[in-house]
Amino acid sequence: MEERKPNYMDLVRAEFVRLATDKGVEPMVADELSVYVTEKMMSSWRNGMRVGFQKSRPGAAPQAVAA
């Protein structure tokens, strides 16, 4: 079977787990935290892309400015 090349998120998770375990966090907890953090990071990135796309469309209404 062909070995899969790790993608960016796999590398981020592995580094997060390594750093957390170096600080004394249990490996199982560190793994769960890495999944949570990377999911939040991807959600934030997707929201940023969505907002950026909406702003870049020709004729798009300007976004409301928060006061």
PDB file of N, CA, C and O in Angstrom:
ATOM      1  N   MET A   1       0.847  -1.187   0.000  1.00  0.00           N
ATOM      2  CA  MET A   1       0.000   0.000   0.000  1.00  0.00           C
ATOM      3  C   MET A   1       0.888   1.245   0.000  1.00  0.00           C
ATOM      4  O   MET A   1       1.925   1.284   0.663  1.00  0.00           O
ATOM      5  N   GLU A   2       0.476   2.228  -0.733  1.00  0.00           N
ATOM      6  CA  GLU A   2       1.253   3.458  -0.880  1.00  0.00           C
ATOM      7  C   GLU A   2       1.143   4.329   0.375  1.00  0.00           C
ATOM      8  O   GLU A   2       0.058   4.513   0.926  1.00  0.00           O
ATOM      9  N   GLU A   3       2.293   4.860   0.816  1.00  0.00           N
ATOM     10  CA  GLU A   3       2.289   5.720   1.999  1.00  0.00           C
ATOM     11  C   GLU A   3       1.827   7.121   1.608  1.00  0.00           C
ATOM     12  O   GLU A   3       2.277   7.682   0.609  1.00  0.00           O
ATOM     13  N   ARG A   4       0.932   7.668   2.405  1.00  0.00           N
ATOM     14  CA  ARG A   4       0.353   8.984   2.128  1.00  0.00           C
ATOM     15  C   ARG A   4       1.270  10.069   2.675  1.00  0.00           C
ATOM     16  O   ARG A   4       1.773   9.966   3.794  1.00  0.00           O
ATOM     17  N   LYS A   5       1.481  11.105   1.878  1.00  0.00           N
ATOM     18  CA  LYS A   5       2.277  12.249   2.321  1.00  0.00           C
ATOM     19  C   LYS A   5       1.424  13.081   3.290  1.00  0.00           C
ATOM     20  O   LYS A   5       0.267  13.373   2.987  1.00  0.00           O
ATOM     21  N   PRO A   6       1.977  13.467   4.452  1.00  0.00           N
ATOM     22  CA  PRO A   6       1.170  14.245   5.408  1.00  0.00           C
ATOM     23  C   PRO A   6       0.834  15.632   4.853  1.00  0.00           C
ATOM     24  O   PRO A   6       1.665  16.284   4.220  1.00  0.00           O
ATOM     25  N   ASN A   7      -0.386  16.059   5.104  1.00  0.00           N
ATOM     26  CA  ASN A   7      -0.766  17.400   4.670  1.00  0.00           C
ATOM     27  C   ASN A   7      -0.450  18.407   5.778  1.00  0.00           C
ATOM     28  O   ASN A   7       0.027  18.036   6.851  1.00  0.00           O
ATOM     29  N   TYR A   8      -0.717  19.656   5.509  1.00  0.00           N
ATOM     30  CA  TYR A   8      -0.370  20.726   6.441  1.00  0.00           C
ATOM     31  C   TYR A   8      -1.032  20.533   7.805  1.00  0.00           C
ATOM     32  O   TYR A   8      -0.381  20.711   8.834  1.00  0.00           O
ATOM     33  N   MET A   9      -2.309  20.175   7.826  1.00  0.00           N
ATOM     34  CA  MET A   9      -3.021  20.013   9.100  1.00  0.00           C
ATOM     35  C   MET A   9      -2.439  18.858   9.914  1.00  0.00           C
ATOM     36  O   MET A   9      -2.369  18.941  11.140  1.00  0.00           O
ATOM     37  N   ASP A  10      -2.024  17.783   9.246  1.00  0.00           N
ATOM     38  CA  ASP A  10      -1.389  16.673   9.970  1.00  0.00           C
ATOM     39  C   ASP A  10      -0.109  17.147  10.647  1.00  0.00           C
ATOM     40  O   ASP A  10       0.166  16.781  11.790  1.00  0.00           O
ATOM     41  N   LEU A  11       0.668  17.957   9.944  1.00  0.00           N
ATOM     42  CA  LEU A  11       1.919  18.471  10.504  1.00  0.00           C
ATOM     43  C   LEU A  11       1.664  19.419  11.671  1.00  0.00           C
ATOM     44  O   LEU A  11       2.382  19.387  12.670  1.00  0.00           O
ATOM     45  N   VAL A  12       0.636  20.267  11.544  1.00  0.00           N
ATOM     46  CA  VAL A  12       0.290  21.198  12.626  1.00  0.00           C
ATOM     47  C   VAL A  12      -0.154  20.417  13.860  1.00  0.00           C
ATOM     48  O   VAL A  12       0.263  20.724  14.977  1.00  0.00           O
ATOM     49  N   ARG A  13      -0.999  19.410  13.657  1.00  0.00           N
ATOM     50  CA  ARG A  13      -1.465  18.594  14.791  1.00  0.00           C
ATOM     51  C   ARG A  13      -0.307  17.880  15.478  1.00  0.00           C
ATOM     52  O   ARG A  13      -0.225  17.854  16.706  1.00  0.00           O
ATOM     53  N   ALA A  14       0.582  17.303  14.683  1.00  0.00           N
ATOM     54  CA  ALA A  14       1.721  16.575  15.257  1.00  0.00           C
ATOM     55  C   ALA A  14       2.617  17.508  16.066  1.00  0.00           C
ATOM     56  O   ALA A  14       3.076  17.144  17.148  1.00  0.00           O
ATOM     57  N   GLU A  15       2.865  18.701  15.550  1.00  0.00           N
ATOM     58  CA  GLU A  15       3.707  19.664  16.267  1.00  0.00           C
ATOM     59  C   GLU A  15       3.014  20.138  17.547  1.00  0.00           C
ATOM     60  O   GLU A  15       3.663  20.293  18.582  1.00  0.00           O
ATOM     61  N   PHE A  16       1.704  20.366  17.482  1.00  0.00           N
ATOM     62  CA  PHE A  16       0.946  20.782  18.658  1.00  0.00           C
ATOM     63  C   PHE A  16       1.023  19.711  19.746  1.00  0.00           C
ATOM     64  O   PHE A  16       1.244  20.023  20.916  1.00  0.00           O
ATOM     65  N   VAL A  17       0.840  18.451  19.355  1.00  0.00           N
ATOM     66  CA  VAL A  17       0.903  17.349  20.322  1.00  0.00           C
ATOM     67  C   VAL A  17       2.298  17.262  20.921  1.00  0.00           C
ATOM     68  O   VAL A  17       2.440  17.073  22.129  1.00  0.00           O
ATOM     69  N   ARG A  18       3.322  17.397  20.100  1.00  0.00           N
ATOM     70  CA  ARG A  18       4.698  17.325  20.599  1.00  0.00           C
ATOM     71  C   ARG A  18       4.967  18.427  21.619  1.00  0.00           C
ATOM     72  O   ARG A  18       5.528  18.172  22.685  1.00  0.00           O
ATOM     73  N   LEU A  19       4.564  19.653  21.285  1.00  0.00           N
ATOM     74  CA  LEU A  19       4.785  20.774  22.203  1.00  0.00           C
ATOM     75  C   LEU A  19       4.006  20.593  23.507  1.00  0.00           C
ATOM     76  O   LEU A  19       4.525  20.870  24.588  1.00  0.00           O
ATOM     77  N   ALA A  20       2.761  20.129  23.401  1.00  0.00           N
ATOM     78  CA  ALA A  20       1.938  19.941  24.600  1.00  0.00           C
ATOM     79  C   ALA A  20       2.513  18.845  25.494  1.00  0.00           C
ATOM     80  O   ALA A  20       2.558  19.004  26.714  1.00  0.00           O
ATOM     81  N   THR A  21       2.948  17.745  24.906  1.00  0.00           N
ATOM     82  CA  THR A  21       3.507  16.668  25.725  1.00  0.00           C
ATOM     83  C   THR A  21       4.841  17.077  26.338  1.00  0.00           C
ATOM     84  O   THR A  21       5.184  16.625  27.431  1.00  0.00           O
ATOM     85  N   ASP A  22       5.592  17.923  25.650  1.00  0.00           N
ATOM     86  CA  ASP A  22       6.833  18.450  26.237  1.00  0.00           C
ATOM     87  C   ASP A  22       6.543  19.290  27.476  1.00  0.00           C
ATOM     88  O   ASP A  22       7.368  19.368  28.386  1.00  0.00           O
ATOM     89  N   LYS A  23       5.366  19.917  27.509  1.00  0.00           N
ATOM     90  CA  LYS A  23       4.970  20.740  28.658  1.00  0.00           C
ATOM     91  C   LYS A  23       4.306  19.917  29.763  1.00  0.00           C
ATOM     92  O   LYS A  23       3.946  20.466  30.804  1.00  0.00           O
ATOM     93  N   GLY A  24       4.140  18.615  29.554  1.00  0.00           N
ATOM     94  CA  GLY A  24       3.589  17.754  30.592  1.00  0.00           C
ATOM     95  C   GLY A  24       2.137  17.362  30.411  1.00  0.00           C
ATOM     96  O   GLY A  24       1.560  16.738  31.301  1.00  0.00           O
ATOM     97  N   VAL A  25       1.528  17.708  29.287  1.00  0.00           N
ATOM     98  CA  VAL A  25       0.139  17.324  29.024  1.00  0.00           C
ATOM     99  C   VAL A  25       0.123  15.860  28.584  1.00  0.00           C
ATOM    100  O   VAL A  25       1.000  15.419  27.842  1.00  0.00           O
ATOM    101  N   GLU A  26      -0.873  15.114  29.043  1.00  0.00           N
ATOM    102  CA  GLU A  26      -0.992  13.708  28.654  1.00  0.00           C
ATOM    103  C   GLU A  26      -1.200  13.611  27.143  1.00  0.00           C
ATOM    104  O   GLU A  26      -1.909  14.442  26.573  1.00  0.00           O
ATOM    105  N   PRO A  27      -0.600  12.616  26.479  1.00  0.00           N
ATOM    106  CA  PRO A  27      -0.711  12.491  25.019  1.00  0.00           C
ATOM    107  C   PRO A  27      -2.150  12.434  24.505  1.00  0.00           C
ATOM    108  O   PRO A  27      -2.453  13.024  23.468  1.00  0.00           O
ATOM    109  N   MET A  28      -3.039  11.735  25.209  1.00  0.00           N
ATOM    110  CA  MET A  28      -4.431  11.632  24.763  1.00  0.00           C
ATOM    111  C   MET A  28      -5.124  12.999  24.810  1.00  0.00           C
ATOM    112  O   MET A  28      -5.854  13.363  23.888  1.00  0.00           O
ATOM    113  N   VAL A  29      -4.892  13.742  25.876  1.00  0.00           N
ATOM    114  CA  VAL A  29      -5.476  15.083  26.018  1.00  0.00           C
ATOM    115  C   VAL A  29      -4.875  16.018  24.972  1.00  0.00           C
ATOM    116  O   VAL A  29      -5.590  16.821  24.372  1.00  0.00           O
ATOM    117  N   ALA A  30      -3.573  15.917  24.755  1.00  0.00           N
ATOM    118  CA  ALA A  30      -2.907  16.761  23.764  1.00  0.00           C
ATOM    119  C   ALA A  30      -3.462  16.500  22.373  1.00  0.00           C
ATOM    120  O   ALA A  30      -3.634  17.433  21.589  1.00  0.00           O
ATOM    121  N   ASP A  31      -3.746  15.235  22.056  1.00  0.00           N
ATOM    122  CA  ASP A  31      -4.308  14.898  20.748  1.00  0.00           C
ATOM    123  C   ASP A  31      -5.702  15.500  20.582  1.00  0.00           C
ATOM    124  O   ASP A  31      -6.018  16.056  19.530  1.00  0.00           O
ATOM    125  N   GLU A  32      -6.535  15.390  21.617  1.00  0.00           N
ATOM    126  CA  GLU A  32      -7.882  15.970  21.559  1.00  0.00           C
ATOM    127  C   GLU A  32      -7.815  17.489  21.409  1.00  0.00           C
ATOM    128  O   GLU A  32      -8.581  18.075  20.645  1.00  0.00           O
ATOM    129  N   LEU A  33      -6.907  18.115  22.132  1.00  0.00           N
ATOM    130  CA  LEU A  33      -6.741  19.568  22.018  1.00  0.00           C
ATOM    131  C   LEU A  33      -6.269  19.966  20.626  1.00  0.00           C
ATOM    132  O   LEU A  33      -6.709  20.983  20.090  1.00  0.00           O
ATOM    133  N   SER A  34      -5.382  19.178  20.038  1.00  0.00           N
ATOM    134  CA  SER A  34      -4.872  19.508  18.707  1.00  0.00           C
ATOM    135  C   SER A  34      -5.993  19.472  17.675  1.00  0.00           C
ATOM    136  O   SER A  34      -6.040  20.317  16.781  1.00  0.00           O
ATOM    137  N   VAL A  35      -6.889  18.506  17.791  1.00  0.00           N
ATOM    138  CA  VAL A  35      -8.024  18.425  16.867  1.00  0.00           C
ATOM    139  C   VAL A  35      -8.926  19.639  17.052  1.00  0.00           C
ATOM    140  O   VAL A  35      -9.348  20.249  16.069  1.00  0.00           O
ATOM    141  N   TYR A  36      -9.225  19.997  18.292  1.00  0.00           N
ATOM    142  CA  TYR A  36     -10.077  21.154  18.580  1.00  0.00           C
ATOM    143  C   TYR A  36      -9.466  22.439  18.018  1.00  0.00           C
ATOM    144  O   TYR A  36     -10.153  23.223  17.364  1.00  0.00           O
ATOM    145  N   VAL A  37      -8.181  22.650  18.275  1.00  0.00           N
ATOM    146  CA  VAL A  37      -7.517  23.881  17.841  1.00  0.00           C
ATOM    147  C   VAL A  37      -7.473  23.968  16.321  1.00  0.00           C
ATOM    148  O   VAL A  37      -7.748  25.030  15.762  1.00  0.00           O
ATOM    149  N   THR A  38      -7.134  22.880  15.642  1.00  0.00           N
ATOM    150  CA  THR A  38      -7.042  22.935  14.182  1.00  0.00           C
ATOM    151  C   THR A  38      -8.420  23.092  13.541  1.00  0.00           C
ATOM    152  O   THR A  38      -8.541  23.740  12.502  1.00  0.00           O
ATOM    153  N   GLU A  39      -9.463  22.508  14.144  1.00  0.00           N
ATOM    154  CA  GLU A  39     -10.813  22.709  13.613  1.00  0.00           C
ATOM    155  C   GLU A  39     -11.237  24.168  13.754  1.00  0.00           C
ATOM    156  O   GLU A  39     -11.842  24.726  12.840  1.00  0.00           O
ATOM    157  N   LYS A  40     -10.926  24.788  14.889  1.00  0.00           N
ATOM    158  CA  LYS A  40     -11.242  26.207  15.078  1.00  0.00           C
ATOM    159  C   LYS A  40     -10.450  27.070  14.098  1.00  0.00           C
ATOM    160  O   LYS A  40     -10.971  28.044  13.556  1.00  0.00           O
ATOM    161  N   MET A  41      -9.183  26.702  13.876  1.00  0.00           N
ATOM    162  CA  MET A  41      -8.338  27.449  12.952  1.00  0.00           C
ATOM    163  C   MET A  41      -8.915  27.379  11.532  1.00  0.00           C
ATOM    164  O   MET A  41      -8.975  28.393  10.836  1.00  0.00           O
ATOM    165  N   MET A  42      -9.337  26.185  11.106  1.00  0.00           N
ATOM    166  CA  MET A  42      -9.906  26.029   9.767  1.00  0.00           C
ATOM    167  C   MET A  42     -11.239  26.763   9.653  1.00  0.00           C
ATOM    168  O   MET A  42     -11.531  27.346   8.608  1.00  0.00           O
ATOM    169  N   SER A  43     -12.041  26.746  10.693  1.00  0.00           N
ATOM    170  CA  SER A  43     -13.313  27.460  10.681  1.00  0.00           C
ATOM    171  C   SER A  43     -13.079  28.957  10.521  1.00  0.00           C
ATOM    172  O   SER A  43     -13.770  29.620   9.747  1.00  0.00           O
ATOM    173  N   SER A  44     -12.118  29.481  11.243  1.00  0.00           N
ATOM    174  CA  SER A  44     -11.780  30.895  11.146  1.00  0.00           C
ATOM    175  C   SER A  44     -11.278  31.229   9.748  1.00  0.00           C
ATOM    176  O   SER A  44     -11.632  32.271   9.196  1.00  0.00           O
ATOM    177  N   TRP A  45     -10.460  30.356   9.170  1.00  0.00           N
ATOM    178  CA  TRP A  45      -9.920  30.583   7.830  1.00  0.00           C
ATOM    179  C   TRP A  45     -11.053  30.580   6.803  1.00  0.00           C
ATOM    180  O   TRP A  45     -11.085  31.432   5.915  1.00  0.00           O
ATOM    181  N   ARG A  46     -11.998  29.610   6.920  1.00  0.00           N
ATOM    182  CA  ARG A  46     -13.124  29.544   5.983  1.00  0.00           C
ATOM    183  C   ARG A  46     -13.988  30.798   6.079  1.00  0.00           C
ATOM    184  O   ARG A  46     -14.418  31.335   5.058  1.00  0.00           O
ATOM    185  N   ASN A  47     -14.244  31.267   7.302  1.00  0.00           N
ATOM    186  CA  ASN A  47     -15.045  32.479   7.470  1.00  0.00           C
ATOM    187  C   ASN A  47     -14.341  33.675   6.853  1.00  0.00           C
ATOM    188  O   ASN A  47     -14.989  34.512   6.225  1.00  0.00           O
ATOM    189  N   GLY A  48     -13.040  33.771   7.017  1.00  0.00           N
ATOM    190  CA  GLY A  48     -12.277  34.854   6.408  1.00  0.00           C
ATOM    191  C   GLY A  48     -12.328  34.807   4.898  1.00  0.00           C
ATOM    192  O   GLY A  48     -12.437  35.847   4.248  1.00  0.00           O
ATOM    193  N   MET A  49     -12.250  33.612   4.329  1.00  0.00           N
ATOM    194  CA  MET A  49     -12.327  33.461   2.874  1.00  0.00           C
ATOM    195  C   MET A  49     -13.713  33.865   2.377  1.00  0.00           C
ATOM    196  O   MET A  49     -13.842  34.509   1.336  1.00  0.00           O
ATOM    197  N   ARG A  50     -14.750  33.482   3.127  1.00  0.00           N
ATOM    198  CA  ARG A  50     -16.123  33.812   2.725  1.00  0.00           C
ATOM    199  C   ARG A  50     -16.326  35.319   2.721  1.00  0.00           C
ATOM    200  O   ARG A  50     -16.886  35.868   1.772  1.00  0.00           O
ATOM    201  N   VAL A  51     -15.872  35.992   3.778  1.00  0.00           N
ATOM    202  CA  VAL A  51     -16.017  37.445   3.873  1.00  0.00           C
ATOM    203  C   VAL A  51     -15.195  38.118   2.781  1.00  0.00           C
ATOM    204  O   VAL A  51     -15.658  39.072   2.157  1.00  0.00           O
ATOM    205  N   GLY A  52     -13.988  37.631   2.547  1.00  0.00           N
ATOM    206  CA  GLY A  52     -13.142  38.192   1.500  1.00  0.00           C
ATOM    207  C   GLY A  52     -13.768  38.048   0.130  1.00  0.00           C
ATOM    208  O   GLY A  52     -13.675  38.960  -0.691  1.00  0.00           O
ATOM    209  N   PHE A  53     -14.410  36.906  -0.132  1.00  0.00           N
ATOM    210  CA  PHE A  53     -15.071  36.690  -1.412  1.00  0.00           C
ATOM    211  C   PHE A  53     -16.250  37.636  -1.568  1.00  0.00           C
ATOM    212  O   PHE A  53     -16.459  38.196  -2.644  1.00  0.00           O
ATOM    213  N   GLN A  54     -17.022  37.819  -0.505  1.00  0.00           N
ATOM    214  CA  GLN A  54     -18.180  38.702  -0.580  1.00  0.00           C
ATOM    215  C   GLN A  54     -17.756  40.135  -0.860  1.00  0.00           C
ATOM    216  O   GLN A  54     -18.436  40.850  -1.596  1.00  0.00           O
ATOM    217  N   LYS A  55     -16.644  40.561  -0.283  1.00  0.00           N
ATOM    218  CA  LYS A  55     -16.168  41.927  -0.492  1.00  0.00           C
ATOM    219  C   LYS A  55     -15.599  42.114  -1.891  1.00  0.00           C
ATOM    220  O   LYS A  55     -15.610  43.229  -2.413  1.00  0.00           O
ATOM    221  N   SER A  56     -15.099  41.042  -2.510  1.00  0.00           N
ATOM    222  CA  SER A  56     -14.443  41.169  -3.803  1.00  0.00           C
ATOM    223  C   SER A  56     -15.406  41.080  -4.980  1.00  0.00           C
ATOM    224  O   SER A  56     -15.010  41.351  -6.113  1.00  0.00           O
ATOM    225  N   ARG A  57     -16.648  40.712  -4.742  1.00  0.00           N
ATOM    226  CA  ARG A  57     -17.606  40.595  -5.842  1.00  0.00           C
ATOM    227  C   ARG A  57     -17.955  41.972  -6.377  1.00  0.00           C
ATOM    228  O   ARG A  57     -18.177  42.902  -5.602  1.00  0.00           O
ATOM    229  N   PRO A  58     -18.004  42.110  -7.706  1.00  0.00           N
ATOM    230  CA  PRO A  58     -18.427  43.398  -8.269  1.00  0.00           C
ATOM    231  C   PRO A  58     -19.893  43.677  -7.923  1.00  0.00           C
ATOM    232  O   PRO A  58     -20.742  42.791  -8.020  1.00  0.00           O
ATOM    233  N   GLY A  59     -20.172  44.889  -7.528  1.00  0.00           N
ATOM    234  CA  GLY A  59     -21.533  45.283  -7.197  1.00  0.00           C
ATOM    235  C   GLY A  59     -22.001  44.811  -5.841  1.00  0.00           C
ATOM    236  O   GLY A  59     -23.185  44.926  -5.522  1.00  0.00           O
ATOM    237  N   ALA A  60     -21.105  44.288  -5.042  1.00  0.00           N
ATOM    238  CA  ALA A  60     -21.488  43.805  -3.715  1.00  0.00           C
ATOM    239  C   ALA A  60     -21.791  44.991  -2.808  1.00  0.00           C
ATOM    240  O   ALA A  60     -21.133  46.030  -2.872  1.00  0.00           O
ATOM    241  N   ALA A  61     -22.779  44.815  -1.981  1.00  0.00           N
ATOM    242  CA  ALA A  61     -23.131  45.872  -1.031  1.00  0.00           C
ATOM    243  C   ALA A  61     -22.025  45.992   0.006  1.00  0.00           C
ATOM    244  O   ALA A  61     -21.463  44.979   0.421  1.00  0.00           O
ATOM    245  N   PRO A  62     -21.700  47.207   0.432  1.00  0.00           N
ATOM    246  CA  PRO A  62     -20.654  47.362   1.453  1.00  0.00           C
ATOM    247  C   PRO A  62     -21.086  46.733   2.774  1.00  0.00           C
ATOM    248  O   PRO A  62     -22.266  46.746   3.126  1.00  0.00           O
ATOM    249  N   GLN A  63     -20.124  46.190   3.491  1.00  0.00           N
ATOM    250  CA  GLN A  63     -20.399  45.563   4.779  1.00  0.00           C
ATOM    251  C   GLN A  63     -20.713  46.637   5.819  1.00  0.00           C
ATOM    252  O   GLN A  63     -20.152  47.732   5.782  1.00  0.00           O
ATOM    253  N   ALA A  64     -21.607  46.317   6.739  1.00  0.00           N
ATOM    254  CA  ALA A  64     -21.944  47.245   7.818  1.00  0.00           C
ATOM    255  C   ALA A  64     -20.743  47.387   8.745  1.00  0.00           C
ATOM    256  O   ALA A  64     -20.072  46.404   9.062  1.00  0.00           O
ATOM    257  N   VAL A  65     -20.481  48.606   9.171  1.00  0.00           N
ATOM    258  CA  VAL A  65     -19.357  48.863  10.064  1.00  0.00           C
ATOM    259  C   VAL A  65     -19.853  48.758  11.499  1.00  0.00           C
ATOM    260  O   VAL A  65     -20.839  49.393  11.873  1.00  0.00           O
ATOM    261  N   ALA A  66     -19.167  47.956  12.296  1.00  0.00           N
ATOM    262  CA  ALA A  66     -19.545  47.804  13.701  1.00  0.00           C
ATOM    263  C   ALA A  66     -19.166  49.064  14.468  1.00  0.00           C
ATOM    264  O   ALA A  66     -18.069  49.597  14.304  1.00  0.00           O
ATOM    265  N   ALA A  67     -20.074  49.528  15.297  1.00  0.00           N
ATOM    266  CA  ALA A  67     -19.803  50.752  16.060  1.00  0.00           C
ATOM    267  C   ALA A  67     -19.145  50.453  17.367  1.00  0.00           C
ATOM    268  O   ALA A  67     -18.848  51.370  18.132  1.00  0.00           O
TER     269      ALA A  67
END
